[in-house]
Amino acid sequence: MPGARRGNPVAAPSGPRALSFDQRLAAGLFVLLALLPLLSRGIASSYLLLVGERLVIFAIAALSLELLIGAGGLVSFGHAAFLGIGAYAAGIVASHGHGSLAIALPAALAASAAFALMTGAIAVRTRGVYFIMITLAFAQMAFFIATSLAPYGGDDGLTWPTRTQVLGRPILKDQLTFFYVCLTLLIATYLGVGRLIASRFGRVLRGLKDNETRMQAIGFRPYFYRLTAYVIAGTLCGLAGFLLGNQAEFVSPAYMHWQRSGELIIMVLLGGTGTLYGPMLGALALLLLEEALSRLTEHWKVMLGPALVLIALFASGGIAGAIAAWRRRRRTPARLAHTLPRVARHLFGVGLKASRCWRREGRRLLLRPAHRLRRGAQAARAACEPAKTALGRALEALPPLAERAVKTTVVRWWRR
Amino acid sequence: MSASLFVVQLFNGLQLGLLLFLVAAGLTLVFGVMDFINLAHGVQYMLGAYLAVMAYGFTGNFFLSVLLALLASLLFGLVLELLVFRHLYGRDHLEQVLATFGIIMLLNQGVKLLWGAAPLNMPIPDLLSGSVPLLEGLRYPVYRFAIIGAGVLVAAGLYLFVTSTRVGMLVRAGATNAAMVSALGVDIKRLFTVVFGFGAMLAGFAGVMVAPILSVEPGMGDQILILAFVVIVIGGIGSIRGAFLAAVLVGVIDTLGRSFTTDVLRFFLSPTTARVIGPALASMSIYLLMAVVLAIRPAGLFPAKGRA
């Protein structure tokens, strides 16, 4: 079959292309995000939109990191540096009066790409823990350079004179437009990264992650593939930084703080590596969790911290892993589908019996208080009886699942 | 740039280096023996300082509170190991990063919750207060000498422990090839626990030592954690000797860099440019050092792992 070897192992079969489960999930996510402004019309409009913009922007950043971690096996602990560099480059250009898209965006992308190329050239030579540490070190360098940029705000950060202008007009100033621009870029990033990972380049990258020696033996040079991936990921994250700076019309060294890099890693892990929807969901989940917890208490980190520990201990696949496991165990929903109607029927029966009982005995109960109590107790017991059996049956049907889940968790915990 | 200032800064650098070594020693062993990334090591340093302040509040005696804080740090390290870290050995580095990052969040905020966000202080004991003349017109605080002395003592003790005791031998063997040590019938899990508790205690000790001279505040462990990572990466993961040399190197370069870079740059550049570039270059100096070392020797100066 000519051309069969060029067939794409990840993409769906040819013909009218069916979307895979992952792609459908991502598409659903995009649709939900696209509908967000409708929701925000009703409630606190601009606030919700602001949160939505942050979600989308960080989803782009998480996707770019996923390209490194998931496909390349390169755990970068300095990815937030690109956020800052993208925002700083555009902001500095803008502060010199070149705030138009035609200059600011290329400046942001070029600056992040250049930084990625320079640092990657050294970092990619190392492996494992050393890679983690050297990317951290480079991000720290960028952080300290930013703090000492006295003409551009130094420690305090740089306030952009204006949002990036498109063709001399402040189109991005409009919240709704900006949101949809971000969302469009997220979808473009998703498609682009997906194609990249599925391409020959991506396959080489994944092969290098699995077995570098073998890849070398069949003639690939790991260095250039990894460096290219690093530069692409850095540039994409620079794009996210450009958007982030635009959103706040401000950039500060805090964008590049090492804890921010840690948060990016957490987003990818929380969502689950190895899929593209995972990191996006992870970004959403972490930001929403932060948002919700910080409304609950000032000390929300006390709650988020242990949650992360528990996730690392018990749910190492992240959200994507949980979804995959759920899909593997189709029996669970099947059982639920079997159990729920039965429970509902029983509960309905209980209600019917109780109402009949009340109609039969009700008047007499109301008339004679002493008798009423006794009959009431009897009626209650009678009403309870079917409820008890219903509950019993429901419990009978549910527990093997719950029990097994608890047992395996506990056993796993102790065996470790 | 007088000679006396240079000497003072040299001593300050040495002191920072020894403190870094105390933190990095535990980190490099945990890293080397168990292949475990412990981001929470800096928090243990912070906790040491807080425990010392708390113990001082109870007892009012510096040396007693040092002892109490050490014991508490050890205990805390063991509890953390038992509850969390034990279950993460041999797992992906990513999960270790996630879990220990969570612990950083919890403890940094927990400390804020318990003791408040304001920095705390601990007085220097009378015995170690005052200063000694070093050169003409130059005095150096006794307490800082005490830190240097304690650091050197602990370093020497650690060296003896690692090179000439049975447990130390197992630790070295574990850093080289943990699976082989386990195959030879050593209870590697118990060894891990011991190393971990010990490392936590060393980090706590560093925290206790700086409690009187630095302000004790939430997040004080983060900065030293990153420095300690730089140290162990430069020194070579798993190597105590490498950690010691790299720690002193980093401490001295960082301190001297911060005080003299701007002055040195003034010889080559205009004063304004020097003032702008100087501080940035100074804070970057150790990361530059690390990048250079890794570019030349990707596994650090004294790699402990046997090359496969």
Chai-1 contact restraints between the chains, C-beta under 6 A:
chainA,res_idxA,chainB,res_idxB,connection_type,confidence,min_distance_angstrom,max_distance_angstrom,comment,restraint_id
A,I122,B,A291,contact,1.0,0.0,6.0,A-B,restraint_1
A,I122,B,A295,contact,1.0,0.0,6.0,A-B,restraint_2
A,R125,B,P298,contact,1.0,0.0,6.0,A-B,restraint_3
A,T126,B,L294,contact,1.0,0.0,6.0,A-B,restraint_4
A,T126,B,P298,contact,1.0,0.0,6.0,A-B,restraint_5
A,M133,B,F229,contact,1.0,0.0,6.0,A-B,restraint_6
A,M133,B,V233,contact,1.0,0.0,6.0,A-B,restraint_7
A,I134,B,L294,contact,1.0,0.0,6.0,A-B,restraint_8
A,A137,B,Y287,contact,1.0,0.0,6.0,A-B,restraint_9
A,A137,B,M290,contact,1.0,0.0,6.0,A-B,restraint_10
A,Q140,B,Y287,contact,1.0,0.0,6.0,A-B,restraint_11
A,M141,B,M284,contact,1.0,0.0,6.0,A-B,restraint_12
A,M141,B,Y287,contact,1.0,0.0,6.0,A-B,restraint_13
A,F144,B,A280,contact,1.0,0.0,6.0,A-B,restraint_14
A,F144,B,S283,contact,1.0,0.0,6.0,A-B,restraint_15
A,F144,B,M284,contact,1.0,0.0,6.0,A-B,restraint_16
A,I145,B,A280,contact,1.0,0.0,6.0,A-B,restraint_17
A,S148,B,P279,contact,1.0,0.0,6.0,A-B,restraint_18
A,S148,B,A280,contact,1.0,0.0,6.0,A-B,restraint_19
A,A150,B,V276,contact,1.0,0.0,6.0,A-B,restraint_20
A,G262,B,F101,contact,1.0,0.0,6.0,A-B,restraint_21
A,L269,B,L94,contact,1.0,0.0,6.0,A-B,restraint_22
A,L269,B,L98,contact,1.0,0.0,6.0,A-B,restraint_23
A,H299,B,Q109,contact,1.0,0.0,6.0,A-B,restraint_24
A,H299,B,L113,contact,1.0,0.0,6.0,A-B,restraint_25
A,K301,B,M105,contact,1.0,0.0,6.0,A-B,restraint_26
A,K301,B,Q109,contact,1.0,0.0,6.0,A-B,restraint_27
A,V302,B,L106,contact,1.0,0.0,6.0,A-B,restraint_28
A,V302,B,Q109,contact,1.0,0.0,6.0,A-B,restraint_29
A,V302,B,G110,contact,1.0,0.0,6.0,A-B,restraint_30
A,L304,B,M105,contact,1.0,0.0,6.0,A-B,restraint_31
A,G305,B,G102,contact,1.0,0.0,6.0,A-B,restraint_32
A,G305,B,M105,contact,1.0,0.0,6.0,A-B,restraint_33
A,G305,B,L106,contact,1.0,0.0,6.0,A-B,restraint_34
A,P306,B,L106,contact,1.0,0.0,6.0,A-B,restraint_35
A,L308,B,L98,contact,1.0,0.0,6.0,A-B,restraint_36
A,L308,B,G102,contact,1.0,0.0,6.0,A-B,restraint_37
A,V309,B,V84,contact,1.0,0.0,6.0,A-B,restraint_38
A,V309,B,A99,contact,1.0,0.0,6.0,A-B,restraint_39
A,V309,B,G102,contact,1.0,0.0,6.0,A-B,restraint_40
A,A312,B,E95,contact,1.0,0.0,6.0,A-B,restraint_41
A,A312,B,L98,contact,1.0,0.0,6.0,A-B,restraint_42
A,A312,B,A99,contact,1.0,0.0,6.0,A-B,restraint_43
A,L313,B,H87,contact,1.0,0.0,6.0,A-B,restraint_44
A,S316,B,E95,contact,1.0,0.0,6.0,A-B,restraint_45
A,R416,B,H87,contact,1.0,0.0,6.0,A-B,restraint_46
